[in-house]
């Protein structure tokens, strides 16, 4: 009997054959532990069908290299990953609330992979309700890393701006620390932080989702902080794409709906801020009448299609389903997000309004207040 005989018999035994076949997806992505990879490769030498499928998957996975441009058909990546996950469970599962962040950081990183040397010198316009700043892509990454660092700190990870709470000051600290590094080094720093944040959330107990993240001016739970970071990542990726003439699309509908939900949750606070500044035109809560708290129905059309009830008088009140609205405001989902990011003029954004126009117009004016430097 030769030394290869046990492997030949194993390849013909269905249970062992199927167990090894189930490792092909992970092997194609170099995700197998060394002992499993060695056992599988010995099996491939004696099983033509597994060898053919394994090499086909590995060839396809080669298109998924982290530093390849985005030319391959997107369906190819999804087909390979679905096949791998169908055969072998992931090492950890990303929480649903973190999925938009994973997607948006990956899309931004894909854009950055395609930037040429001169593209890194272009200046992107970063707009917020207080003005506009011009920043090169590496500086935008420093800004994202600075604010992501607040979430990282809440998860027990290293803070890139330790001891600094003000978000503007945090950006300056991180930008100064990264200013002498190459754009690719800054990209690597930002990527490492985003991956650490996602992996930590994936391995954390479920109650971590409700843990508070303190941004100084406001506090939100971890699950909302991930959506906040996904929102800003998309907006600033779009800023970079516009500066370098790169085609960039909004998030997928399911993720956009989650981002819109976070904005809808925070709009009452922005509206209260508009009133405190004396810029609202609708009556203040104490002058709203005896009919009870007023509600605006926000209808999101197009991508991210959904409906939300926004309290107009008491930011802490959650209107029960079926509450009769004072006003109804219809707006495209992507346009609504750009409005909340101060990329649209509240007086010019296309909308449809039914009922009392004043609170609807106040809500549109308040939306850009959700943006920040």
Secondary structure, 3 states (H helix, E strand, C coil): CCCCHHHHHHHHCHHHHHHHHCCHHHHHCCCCCHHHHHHHHHHHCCCHHHHHHHHHHHHHHHHHCCCCCCCCCHHHHHHHHHHHHHHCCCCCCCCHHHHHHHHHHHHHHHHHHCCCCCHHHCEEEEEECCEEEEEEHHHHHHHHHHHHHHHHHHCCCCCCCCCCCCHHHHHHHHHHHHCCCCHHHHHHHHHHHHHHHHHHHHHCCHHHHHCEEECCCCEEEHHHHHHHHHHHHHHHHHHHHHHHCCCCCCCCHHHHHHHHHHHHHHHHHHHHHHHHCCCCCCCCHHHCCCCCCCEEEEEEECCCCEEEEEECCCCCCCCCCCCCCCEEEEEEHHHHHHHHCCCCCCCCCCEEEEECHHHHHHHHHHHHHHCCC
